[in-house]
Amino acid sequence: MAGSTAADVVIVGSGVAGSLVAYRLAKAGASVILLEAGPRLARWQIVENFRRAPEKRDLCAPYPLVRHAPRPDPANPGSYLVNRGEKAYEPQFLRLVGGTTWHWAGAAWRLLPADFRLRTLHGVGRDWPFPYETLEPWYGQAERELGVAGPDVDLGSPRSTPYPMPPLPLSYLDQRFAQVLAAQSMRAVPEPMARNSRAYDARPPCCGANSCMPVCPIGALYHGGTHADKAERAGATLIAQAVAYRIEANDKGEIVAIHYKDPNGASTRVTGRRFVIAANGIETPKLLLMSASARFPKGIANASDQVGRNLMDHPGVAVSFLANEALWPGRGPVEMSSVVDFRDGPFRAQQAAKKLHLSNASPTLVVTSKLIEAGLTGGELDRQIREQSARRLTLGSFHEQLASPDNRVTLSAQKDALGLPRPEIRYAIDDYVRRSAADTRAVFERIAGWFGGEQIEHDDGLEPSSHIMGTAIMGRDASDSVVDTDCRAHDHPNLFVAGSAVMPAGGSVNCTLTIAALALRLAGTIEASLR
């Protein structure tokens, strides 16, 4: 054993959830240790990595793969996750201080009230163990902490407080898209974004660099490292390159320590009074399952056998085409508008809710690659790049996925560089999603027709949106869930889970704001318990 240390609260994971909890508790006077498996990178390093990357379409390229904290590699599928299911599941996530929000579009949506009552209203999936109204004030706090610029339109989620910032100005593409759809009685709305429209929280306003994915060059876009830094300034201790591999419990079921390894494999034991697992929806169940012992043979927090089960994402399909007019994508943030007509309705008894979103990312690299593959050169290549880049329109989608115990994360016999099990995934997409995706394709065809679309290309792959949810699911019944309404493990009174893993249903929107709201609520619970 290389060493040991102690704190009131020990947190695993420095993404949005873990860093918010660490900040709130450190600010309240608790001693906090925050463990992060990956390294700490400065923004300038990431920007320079992106500038030097030979393949600009690999949006993970600016984030180095580190031996001791592996993650999925888009350039090498199967290098980390071991897929055994009907469909390969290869989400993108990062392991570094600040987590995956270094690399996101910034969309900060609230769930709808109906998303909390899916089984009650439509007879499918799971209900949350509390209604939207319970989380609503925490949504407001989350919007203030992250800095959300939001539109003055009804998005279906009642609010008790305004957005902290006005929306960013829409690009010409977004304005024109909304006009064309409105003429056909379809509604495109500005997205609420965790991106500054004015100076806020010592961060500058968005400069429109259009590189939000892979990295905001100036820090206008929120990321979890913002609160990791704040937590340290409030007195928390952050230990990077600390790979948690064992949760230790005593005979009473109380958690007494987290064990972590450094990049060389040396181990340290960290003791505490309260423990929070705030890794993502794959790393959280992996750690809980790795912590099996004679007292807890199925792993920590797993008396229900639900740890790792109910894996959900927002599988997506997409379309790309040439419009009959110049729309000039690539000015401003990479995403600013969504179609929200399909987020709720009686149809959810039969098929998934969905959100459609317009890409404002510059298509120049994709257009250029296709034209070169088609054999164009010289002046004609230059002319076509300019024309097609101005006219290329791309739409994506998120489809709600129901919690299913058969979609799960377990431990593989294959090991990583530190000798720890790699995650094994069994994953499938059911007809509930496929029926909705078929309808999405038809909607895309209509939209393409409204723009006089040419060279229409559909991507029907139902690939993940990297919104990894459900693998430590929340519920009132300890026999079929992992944590209770306070995100406290049913089996261990001083263990909590933060992040999307606890979500019983994910609706059809990005889950980051819900993660933040749950984390702030959880921090309040722990603070009260420490008092």
C-alpha positions as CSV (number, residue, x, y, z in Angstrom):
1,M,0.0,0.0,0.0
2,A,1.6,3.2,-1.2
3,G,-0.2,5.5,1.3
4,S,-3.5,6.6,2.7
5,T,-5.5,9.8,3.3
6,A,-8.9,10.9,4.6
7,A,-11.7,13.5,4.2
8,D,-15.3,14.1,5.2
9,V,-16.3,13.3,1.6
10,V,-14.5,11.3,-1.1
11,I,-15.7,11.7,-4.6
12,V,-14.8,9.6,-7.7
13,G,-15.0,11.5,-10.9
14,S,-14.4,15.2,-11.7
15,G,-16.9,15.7,-14.5
16,V,-20.0,17.9,-14.1
17,A,-21.5,15.9,-11.3
18,G,-18.5,15.2,-9.2
19,S,-17.1,18.7,-9.5
20,L,-20.4,20.4,-8.6
21,V,-20.8,18.2,-5.5
22,A,-17.1,18.8,-4.5
23,Y,-17.6,22.6,-4.9
24,R,-20.8,22.8,-2.9
25,L,-19.5,20.7,-0.1
26,A,-16.1,22.4,0.1
27,K,-17.8,25.7,0.1
28,A,-19.9,24.6,3.0
29,G,-16.8,23.7,5.0
30,A,-16.5,20.0,4.5
31,S,-13.1,18.4,3.7
32,V,-13.3,16.9,0.3
33,I,-11.0,14.7,-1.8
34,L,-11.9,14.5,-5.5
35,L,-10.3,11.6,-7.4
36,E,-9.9,11.7,-11.2
37,A,-8.6,8.8,-13.3
38,G,-7.3,10.9,-16.1
39,P,-4.8,13.7,-16.4
40,R,-5.3,17.5,-16.0
41,L,-4.9,19.4,-19.3
42,A,-4.8,23.1,-19.9
43,R,-7.1,24.6,-22.5
44,W,-4.1,25.8,-24.5
45,Q,-2.8,22.2,-24.7
46,I,-6.1,20.9,-26.0
47,V,-6.3,23.7,-28.6
48,E,-2.7,23.1,-29.7
49,N,-3.4,19.3,-30.0
50,F,-6.4,20.1,-32.2
51,R,-4.4,22.5,-34.3
52,R,-1.7,19.8,-34.9
53,A,-4.1,16.9,-35.3
54,P,-3.7,15.4,-38.9
55,E,-7.3,14.2,-38.9
56,K,-9.6,17.1,-38.0
57,R,-12.7,14.9,-38.3
58,D,-11.7,12.8,-35.2
59,L,-13.1,15.1,-32.5
60,C,-11.4,13.0,-29.8
61,A,-8.0,13.5,-31.3
62,P,-7.0,16.5,-29.1
63,Y,-7.4,14.4,-26.0
64,P,-4.5,12.0,-25.7
65,L,-5.2,8.3,-24.9
66,V,-3.5,7.5,-21.6
67,R,-2.4,4.0,-20.8
68,H,-3.7,3.9,-17.2
69,A,-7.1,5.4,-17.9
70,P,-8.3,3.9,-21.2
71,R,-11.5,5.1,-23.0
72,P,-13.2,4.3,-26.3
73,D,-11.2,5.4,-29.3
74,P,-13.3,6.4,-32.3
75,A,-10.3,5.5,-34.5
76,N,-10.1,2.0,-33.0
77,P,-13.5,0.6,-32.0
78,G,-13.3,-2.3,-29.5
79,S,-10.0,-1.1,-28.1
80,Y,-11.6,-0.6,-24.7
81,L,-15.2,-1.7,-24.5
82,V,-15.8,-5.4,-25.1
83,N,-19.0,-5.7,-27.1
84,R,-21.0,-8.9,-26.8
85,G,-24.5,-7.7,-27.7
86,E,-26.7,-7.5,-30.7
87,K,-25.4,-4.1,-31.5
88,A,-22.0,-2.7,-30.8
89,Y,-22.1,0.2,-28.3
90,E,-19.2,2.6,-28.7
91,P,-20.0,6.0,-27.1
92,Q,-17.4,8.7,-26.8
93,F,-16.3,9.9,-23.4
94,L,-13.2,11.5,-21.9
95,R,-11.3,10.7,-18.8
96,L,-9.6,13.8,-17.6
97,V,-10.2,16.6,-15.1
98,G,-13.5,18.2,-16.1
99,G,-14.8,15.1,-17.9
100,T,-16.6,14.9,-21.2
101,T,-18.0,18.4,-21.1
102,W,-14.7,19.5,-22.5
103,H,-16.1,18.0,-25.7
104,W,-19.8,18.8,-26.1
105,A,-22.2,21.1,-28.0
106,G,-23.4,22.8,-24.8
107,A,-27.1,22.0,-25.1
108,A,-28.7,22.4,-21.6
109,W,-32.2,21.1,-21.8
110,R,-34.6,20.3,-19.0
111,L,-36.7,17.1,-19.1
112,L,-40.4,17.5,-19.6
113,P,-42.8,16.8,-16.7
114,A,-44.1,13.9,-18.8
115,D,-40.6,12.4,-19.0
116,F,-40.8,11.7,-15.2
117,R,-44.1,9.8,-15.6
118,L,-43.5,7.7,-18.7
119,R,-45.1,4.5,-17.3
120,T,-48.0,6.2,-15.6
121,L,-48.9,8.2,-18.7
122,H,-48.0,5.7,-21.5
123,G,-47.6,2.3,-19.9
124,V,-43.9,1.8,-21.0
125,G,-40.5,2.2,-19.4
126,R,-40.1,3.5,-15.8
127,D,-41.3,6.5,-13.9
128,W,-38.9,8.6,-11.9
129,P,-39.6,8.2,-8.1
130,F,-40.5,11.9,-7.9
131,P,-42.1,14.4,-10.2
132,Y,-40.6,17.2,-12.3
133,E,-41.6,19.7,-9.7
134,T,-39.2,18.2,-7.2
135,L,-36.2,18.8,-9.5
136,E,-37.4,22.2,-10.9
137,P,-35.7,24.5,-8.4
138,W,-32.5,22.5,-8.8
139,Y,-32.7,22.9,-12.6
140,G,-32.7,26.7,-11.9
141,Q,-29.7,26.4,-9.7
142,A,-27.9,24.3,-12.3
143,E,-28.6,26.9,-15.0
144,R,-27.0,29.5,-12.8
145,E,-24.0,27.4,-12.0
146,L,-23.3,26.3,-15.6
147,G,-24.3,29.7,-17.1
148,V,-27.1,28.9,-19.5
149,A,-28.2,31.3,-22.2
150,G,-31.8,30.5,-23.0
151,P,-34.6,31.6,-25.3
152,D,-37.8,33.4,-24.3
153,V,-40.0,30.7,-25.7
154,D,-42.0,27.9,-24.1
155,L,-40.0,24.7,-24.3
156,G,-42.6,22.7,-22.3
157,S,-40.8,22.6,-19.0
158,P,-42.3,25.1,-16.4
159,R,-39.9,27.5,-14.9
160,S,-39.8,29.4,-11.6
161,T,-36.7,31.5,-12.5
162,P,-35.4,33.1,-15.7
163,Y,-32.3,32.0,-17.6
164,P,-29.2,33.7,-16.3
165,M,-28.4,35.0,-19.8
166,P,-30.3,35.9,-23.0
167,P,-29.9,33.6,-26.0
168,L,-27.0,33.9,-28.4
169,P,-27.9,35.4,-31.7
170,L,-29.0,32.9,-34.3
171,S,-27.0,32.3,-37.4
172,Y,-28.5,32.9,-40.8
173,L,-28.8,29.2,-41.3
174,D,-30.8,28.8,-38.0
175,Q,-33.1,31.8,-38.9
176,R,-33.8,30.5,-42.4
177,F,-34.4,26.9,-41.1
178,A,-37.0,28.2,-38.6
179,Q,-38.7,30.2,-41.3
180,V,-39.0,27.3,-43.8
181,L,-40.3,24.9,-41.1
182,A,-42.8,27.4,-39.7
183,A,-44.3,27.8,-43.1
184,Q,-45.1,24.0,-42.9
185,S,-46.4,24.2,-39.3
186,M,-43.3,22.7,-37.8
187,R,-41.5,24.4,-34.9
188,A,-37.8,25.0,-34.7
189,V,-36.7,26.6,-31.5
190,P,-33.4,28.1,-30.2
191,E,-31.7,25.7,-27.8
192,P,-30.8,26.6,-24.2
193,M,-27.0,26.5,-24.2
194,A,-24.4,26.4,-21.4
195,R,-22.4,28.9,-23.4
196,N,-22.0,32.6,-22.6
197,S,-23.9,35.2,-24.6
198,R,-22.2,37.8,-22.5
199,A,-19.4,37.8,-20.0
200,Y,-20.5,35.5,-17.1
201,D,-18.7,33.8,-14.2
202,A,-15.3,35.1,-15.3
203,R,-15.8,33.6,-18.7
204,P,-16.0,35.5,-22.0
205,P,-18.9,35.6,-24.5
206,C,-18.9,33.1,-27.4
207,C,-16.7,34.2,-30.3
208,G,-18.4,31.9,-32.8
209,A,-15.2,29.9,-33.5
210,N,-17.4,26.8,-34.5
211,S,-15.0,24.4,-32.8
212,C,-17.1,23.7,-29.7
213,M,-16.6,20.0,-30.5
214,P,-13.7,19.2,-29.9
215,V,-12.9,22.3,-27.8
216,C,-14.0,25.9,-27.1
217,P,-10.8,27.9,-27.7
218,I,-11.6,30.7,-25.3
219,G,-13.7,29.1,-22.4
220,A,-17.1,30.6,-23.3
221,L,-18.5,27.1,-23.3
222,Y,-19.0,25.6,-19.8
223,H,-17.1,22.4,-18.8
224,G,-16.9,20.4,-15.6
225,G,-13.3,21.6,-14.9
226,T,-14.8,25.0,-14.1
227,H,-16.2,23.6,-10.9
228,A,-13.3,21.4,-10.2
229,D,-11.2,24.6,-10.1
230,K,-13.8,26.3,-7.9
231,A,-13.8,23.2,-5.6
232,E,-10.0,23.5,-5.1
233,R,-10.2,27.2,-4.4
234,A,-12.9,26.4,-1.8
235,G,-10.5,23.9,-0.1
236,A,-11.1,20.6,-1.8
237,T,-8.1,18.4,-2.8
238,L,-8.1,17.1,-6.3
239,I,-6.0,14.1,-7.2
240,A,-5.6,13.5,-10.9
241,Q,-4.4,10.2,-12.5
242,A,-6.0,8.4,-9.6
243,V,-7.8,5.3,-10.9
244,A,-10.4,4.1,-8.3
245,Y,-10.5,0.3,-8.4
246,R,-12.1,-0.8,-5.1
247,I,-14.8,0.5,-2.8
248,E,-14.2,-1.0,0.7
249,A,-17.2,-1.7,3.0
250,N,-17.2,-3.0,6.6
251,D,-19.4,-5.8,7.9
252,K,-22.2,-3.3,8.7
253,G,-22.4,-2.3,5.0
254,E,-20.9,1.1,5.6
255,I,-18.3,2.3,3.1
256,V,-15.0,3.0,4.8
257,A,-12.6,3.7,1.9
258,I,-11.9,4.0,-1.8
259,H,-8.7,2.5,-3.2
260,Y,-7.0,4.0,-6.2
261,K,-4.0,3.2,-8.3
262,D,-1.6,5.7,-9.8
263,P,-0.3,5.3,-13.4
264,N,2.5,3.0,-12.1
265,G,0.0,0.7,-10.3
266,A,0.9,1.9,-6.8
267,S,-2.2,1.9,-4.5
268,T,-3.6,4.4,-2.0
269,R,-6.5,4.0,0.4
270,V,-8.7,7.0,1.0
271,T,-11.0,7.0,4.0
272,G,-14.0,9.2,4.6
273,R,-17.5,9.7,6.1
274,R,-19.5,10.0,2.9
275,F,-18.6,8.6,-0.6
276,V,-19.9,9.7,-4.0
277,I,-19.3,7.8,-7.2
278,A,-19.6,10.3,-9.9
279,A,-18.0,8.6,-12.9
280,N,-20.1,8.1,-16.1
281,G,-22.7,5.4,-16.8
282,I,-20.0,2.9,-17.8
283,E,-17.2,3.6,-15.3
284,T,-19.6,3.8,-12.3
285,P,-21.1,0.3,-12.6
286,K,-17.6,-1.0,-13.5
287,L,-16.2,0.3,-10.2
288,L,-19.2,-1.0,-8.2
289,L,-18.9,-4.5,-9.8
290,M,-15.1,-4.6,-9.3
291,S,-15.6,-4.0,-5.6
292,A,-17.2,-7.5,-5.0
293,S,-16.1,-9.2,-1.7
294,A,-17.1,-12.1,0.4
295,R,-19.6,-9.8,2.2
296,F,-20.9,-8.4,-1.1
297,P,-20.3,-11.1,-3.7
298,K,-22.3,-9.3,-6.5
299,G,-20.5,-6.0,-5.9
300,I,-21.2,-2.9,-4.0
301,A,-24.7,-1.5,-4.0
302,N,-25.9,-4.6,-6.0
303,A,-28.2,-6.6,-3.8
304,S,-30.9,-5.9,-6.4
305,D,-28.7,-7.2,-9.3
306,Q,-29.4,-3.9,-11.1
307,V,-25.9,-2.5,-11.1
308,G,-24.9,-2.2,-14.8
309,R,-28.4,-3.0,-16.1
310,N,-30.8,-0.6,-17.8
311,L,-28.2,0.9,-20.0
312,M,-29.8,3.7,-22.1
313,D,-28.7,6.3,-24.6
314,H,-30.3,8.5,-27.2
315,P,-29.8,6.5,-30.5
316,G,-29.7,8.7,-33.5
317,V,-30.3,8.8,-37.2
318,A,-29.3,11.7,-39.5
319,V,-29.7,13.2,-42.9
320,S,-27.6,15.4,-45.1
321,F,-28.4,17.1,-48.4
322,L,-27.8,20.0,-50.6
323,A,-30.4,22.8,-50.3
324,N,-31.5,24.8,-53.2
325,E,-30.1,28.0,-51.6
326,A,-27.0,29.0,-49.8
327,L,-27.5,28.7,-46.0
328,W,-23.9,29.2,-44.8
329,P,-23.5,26.7,-42.0
330,G,-20.4,27.1,-39.8
331,R,-21.1,30.6,-38.4
332,G,-21.3,30.6,-34.6
333,P,-21.7,27.6,-32.3
334,V,-21.9,24.1,-33.8
335,E,-25.5,23.6,-32.7
336,M,-28.2,26.2,-32.0
337,S,-31.7,25.0,-33.1
338,S,-33.9,22.0,-32.5
339,V,-37.3,20.7,-33.6
340,V,-39.3,19.8,-30.5
341,D,-42.7,18.8,-32.0
342,F,-42.0,15.1,-31.3
343,R,-40.9,15.2,-27.6
344,D,-44.2,14.2,-26.1
345,G,-47.7,12.8,-27.1
346,P,-49.9,9.7,-27.0
347,F,-47.6,8.1,-29.6
348,R,-45.1,7.4,-26.8
349,A,-47.2,4.3,-25.9
350,Q,-46.0,2.8,-29.2
351,Q,-42.8,4.6,-30.2
352,A,-40.0,6.7,-28.8
353,A,-40.1,10.4,-28.3
354,K,-37.4,12.3,-30.1
355,K,-35.7,15.6,-30.7
356,L,-34.4,16.7,-34.1
357,H,-31.5,19.1,-34.2
358,L,-29.9,21.2,-36.9
359,S,-26.1,21.0,-37.3
360,N,-24.4,24.4,-37.6
361,A,-20.9,22.8,-37.8
362,S,-18.9,23.7,-40.8
363,P,-19.3,21.0,-43.4
364,T,-16.2,21.9,-45.4
365,L,-14.0,19.0,-44.4
366,V,-16.8,16.5,-45.2
367,V,-17.6,18.2,-48.5
368,T,-14.0,18.4,-49.5
369,S,-13.4,14.7,-48.7
370,K,-16.4,13.6,-50.8
371,L,-15.4,15.7,-53.8
372,I,-11.8,14.5,-53.8
373,E,-13.1,10.9,-53.6
374,A,-15.2,11.7,-56.6
375,G,-12.1,12.7,-58.5
376,L,-12.4,16.5,-58.6
377,T,-9.3,18.6,-58.8
378,G,-8.1,22.1,-59.5
379,G,-10.4,25.0,-60.1
380,E,-13.5,22.8,-60.3
381,L,-12.7,21.3,-56.9
382,D,-12.4,24.7,-55.4
383,R,-15.6,25.9,-56.9
384,Q,-17.6,22.9,-55.8
385,I,-16.2,23.1,-52.2
386,R,-17.4,26.7,-52.0
387,E,-20.8,26.0,-53.4
388,Q,-21.6,22.8,-51.6
389,S,-20.2,23.9,-48.3
390,A,-22.7,26.9,-48.4
391,R,-25.6,24.6,-49.3
392,R,-25.0,21.5,-47.2
393,L,-27.6,21.0,-44.5
394,T,-27.4,18.3,-41.9
395,L,-29.9,17.1,-39.3
396,G,-29.5,14.7,-36.4
397,S,-31.8,13.2,-33.8
398,F,-32.1,11.8,-30.3
399,H,-34.5,8.9,-29.7
400,E,-35.7,8.0,-26.2
401,Q,-34.7,4.6,-25.1
402,L,-36.5,2.6,-22.5
403,A,-34.8,1.0,-19.5
404,S,-34.2,-2.7,-20.2
405,P,-32.3,-5.0,-17.8
406,D,-30.9,-6.9,-20.7
407,N,-28.9,-3.8,-21.9
408,R,-26.1,-3.9,-19.4
409,V,-22.5,-3.3,-18.4
410,T,-20.5,-6.2,-16.8
411,L,-16.9,-7.0,-16.3
412,S,-14.9,-8.6,-19.0
413,A,-12.2,-11.2,-18.5
414,Q,-10.0,-9.0,-20.6
415,K,-7.8,-6.5,-18.6
416,D,-6.5,-3.1,-19.1
417,A,-2.9,-1.8,-18.5
418,L,-3.4,-1.7,-14.7
419,G,-4.8,-5.2,-14.7
420,L,-8.4,-4.0,-14.2
421,P,-11.3,-5.6,-16.1
422,R,-12.4,-3.8,-19.2
423,P,-16.2,-3.1,-19.4
424,E,-18.2,-5.7,-21.3
425,I,-21.4,-4.4,-23.0
426,R,-24.5,-6.2,-24.1
427,Y,-26.7,-3.8,-25.9
428,A,-29.6,-3.9,-28.4
429,I,-32.2,-1.5,-29.8
430,D,-35.8,-2.5,-29.7
431,D,-38.8,-1.9,-32.0
432,Y,-39.9,1.0,-29.8
433,V,-36.9,3.0,-31.0
434,R,-36.9,1.6,-34.5
435,R,-40.5,2.6,-35.2
436,S,-39.7,6.1,-34.1
437,A,-36.5,6.1,-36.2
438,A,-38.5,5.1,-39.3
439,D,-40.8,8.0,-38.7
440,T,-37.8,10.3,-38.3
441,R,-36.5,9.3,-41.7
442,A,-39.9,10.2,-43.2
443,V,-39.8,13.6,-41.4
444,F,-36.3,14.2,-42.7
445,E,-37.5,13.4,-46.3
446,R,-40.2,16.1,-45.9
447,I,-37.8,18.7,-44.6
448,A,-35.4,17.9,-47.4
449,G,-38.3,18.4,-49.8
450,W,-39.1,21.8,-48.3
451,F,-35.5,22.9,-49.1
452,G,-35.5,21.4,-52.6
453,G,-32.9,18.8,-51.3
454,E,-30.5,17.1,-53.7
455,Q,-27.9,14.4,-53.0
456,I,-29.9,13.2,-49.9
457,E,-27.9,10.9,-47.7
458,H,-29.5,9.1,-44.8
459,D,-27.6,7.6,-41.9
460,D,-29.9,5.1,-40.3
461,G,-27.3,3.6,-38.0
462,L,-29.0,4.4,-34.7
463,E,-25.6,5.1,-33.2
464,P,-25.2,6.4,-29.6
465,S,-25.3,10.0,-28.7
466,S,-22.9,9.3,-25.8
467,H,-25.6,10.0,-23.2
468,I,-24.9,7.0,-21.0
469,M,-27.8,6.6,-18.6
470,G,-29.4,4.1,-16.3
471,T,-26.7,1.7,-15.1
472,A,-27.2,2.6,-11.3
473,I,-30.9,3.3,-11.6
474,M,-33.0,5.3,-9.1
475,G,-36.2,4.0,-7.5
476,R,-38.2,3.6,-4.4
477,D,-38.1,-0.2,-4.4
478,A,-34.7,-1.6,-3.3
479,S,-35.4,-4.8,-5.1
480,D,-35.3,-3.3,-8.6
481,S,-33.1,-0.2,-8.2
482,V,-29.7,0.8,-7.0
483,V,-30.2,4.2,-5.3
484,D,-33.1,5.9,-3.6
485,T,-34.7,9.3,-4.3
486,D,-31.7,11.0,-2.7
487,C,-29.3,9.1,-4.9
488,R,-28.2,7.1,-1.8
489,A,-27.3,3.4,-2.4
490,H,-30.1,1.3,-0.9
491,D,-27.4,-1.1,0.4
492,H,-25.0,1.4,2.0
493,P,-26.1,4.4,4.1
494,N,-23.1,6.6,3.3
495,L,-22.6,5.8,-0.4
496,F,-24.1,8.0,-3.1
497,V,-24.2,7.9,-6.9
498,A,-24.1,11.1,-8.9
499,G,-24.5,11.4,-12.7
500,S,-26.7,10.1,-15.5
501,A,-26.3,6.5,-14.3
502,V,-29.1,7.1,-11.8
503,M,-31.7,8.3,-14.4
504,P,-34.7,5.9,-14.7
505,A,-35.8,7.6,-18.0
506,G,-34.0,10.1,-20.2
507,G,-36.6,11.6,-22.4
508,S,-35.3,12.8,-25.7
509,V,-32.9,15.6,-24.8
510,N,-29.3,15.9,-23.7
511,C,-28.9,14.9,-20.0
512,T,-26.2,17.3,-18.8
513,L,-28.4,19.8,-17.2
514,T,-30.3,17.0,-15.4
515,I,-27.0,15.6,-14.2
516,A,-26.1,19.0,-12.8
517,A,-29.5,19.5,-11.1
518,L,-29.3,16.0,-9.5
519,A,-25.7,16.7,-8.3
520,L,-26.7,20.0,-6.7
521,R,-29.7,18.3,-4.9
522,L,-27.4,15.5,-3.8
523,A,-24.8,17.9,-2.4
524,G,-27.6,19.5,-0.3
525,T,-28.5,16.0,1.0
526,I,-24.9,15.2,2.0
527,E,-24.3,18.7,3.5
528,A,-27.4,18.2,5.7
529,S,-26.3,14.7,6.8
530,L,-22.8,16.0,7.7
531,R,-24.4,18.6,10.0
